[in-house]
Amino acid sequence: MFPVDHIGIATRALEDDIKNYEQNFGCVLDLREEVPSQKVKLAFLKSDNTLIELLTPTDPSSALAKFLDTRGPGIHHICFRVPDIKAELARLKKLGHKLIDETPRPGAHGSLIAFIHPKSTGGALIELCQRSV
């Protein structure tokens, strides 16, 4: 069983949404980061049980911008923390899951991340992350 690391929420109004989560839900801003390889800016907010990741595109050609254009703001993905991301990707591939990332790539917080296609997960975009700490 893997713990939920965070829930990713796509937004075009990052600053407004940070304030919303802080003022209305008691979340605390933990980290802001830009991930140029994914063409996103993000903010992690702490809640009691997990992190909320607010993501906004930095480029209109990014996958996140296309997601927002198609679906609008809202839940983008659920991320599970795994101890060995390469082993998990190999296991899931062997089970027949469609992987968006066959090899891990750098993510926020110095982590390694990979995404599993929603066609393999009942419609939800799933991210795996392996934290460096």
N, C-alpha and C positions, 0 to 999 in steps of 0.2 A: 504494500500500500504506500503510495507516494503522497506527501502533503501538497496541498494547493499552495503555490508560492505567491501567486497574485492573479487578479482578474484585470484584464486589459480592456479599457474603454476608449473608443475612438471619439475624438472631439475636434471641432474647429475653433473652440473657444477655451483654450487651455487655462488662461488666467481666471476667467469666470468660473470654470469648473473646479479649479483648485479652491477658490473661495467658497463655492457651494459645498464641497465636501468638508472643508474645515468648519464652516459656520453651522451647517445643518446636520452634519453627521459626526462631528467630533473627531474627524481624522486630522492627523498631523503631517505636514509636509516633511518628507524624509530626504528626498533627493530630486534634483533636476539634472537632466542630462540630454545631450544631443547625440544621436547615433547616426553619423553621416552615411554609413553603409546601408542603413535602412531608410534614410531620408525622413527621419522623425525627430521631434523633440518630445520628451516625456517628463512626467513628474510622478514620483512614487509617493503615495500617502499611506501612512500607517493607520490601521484600525486594530482592534484588539486581537483578531484572529488571523489576519492576512494583510497583504498590501493591495492597494488599488493603484493601477498604473493608468494614468491618463496619457494618451498619445495623440499628437497632432502632426500632420505632414509638414515637411519643409520644402517639398517639391511637388508640383501638381501631377507629375508622372509617377509618383510613388504608388506602391500597392495600397498603402493606407488611404491616400487621396482617392484612389479608384473605389475603395471600399466605401468611403464616405459619400462619394458621388452616387453610388448604387444603392446603398442601404441607409445612409444617414448616420448621425451620431448614435452611439450605444455600445453595447457589449461587443467586443471584437474577438477576444480569446480568453481561454482559461489556461493558466500555466501550472504545471506540476514540477516540483523540484525532484530531481533524480540524482543519485550518487555517481552514476557513470553513464553519461549521455550517449557515448559511442555504443556501449553494450545495449542500452535501451533501444536505440535506433535499429541496431542489428536484430534484436528480438522482435520488434514490431514489424520490421520488413519481412522477417521469416514467417510471421503470422499472416502476412498478406496485406498489411496496411499500406496505403499510399502516402509516401513521405514527400513533403514539399522540400525539405532539406535532408539529403542523404548523409551529409556530414555536418557537424556542428559549426556554427559561426559565432563571432563575437557578439555579445549583447550588453545590456546595461549592467552596472555594478561589477564589471569585469567577468561576467559569467559567460558560459557557452550556452547557446540556444539552438533549437531546431523546432520546426513546425510539422505537424501531422495534418494531412488534408482533411477537410470536413467530410468528404465522401466516405472516409474510413471511420468516422467517429459519430455518426448519427446527425451530422449537420453542424457540429461545433468545431471551430478552429482550436486545436490544442497545441500549446507550446510546451516543450520540455526545456528545463534549464538546469544547468549544473553550476552551482555557485563556487567561486574560487575560495571562499572562506566558510 
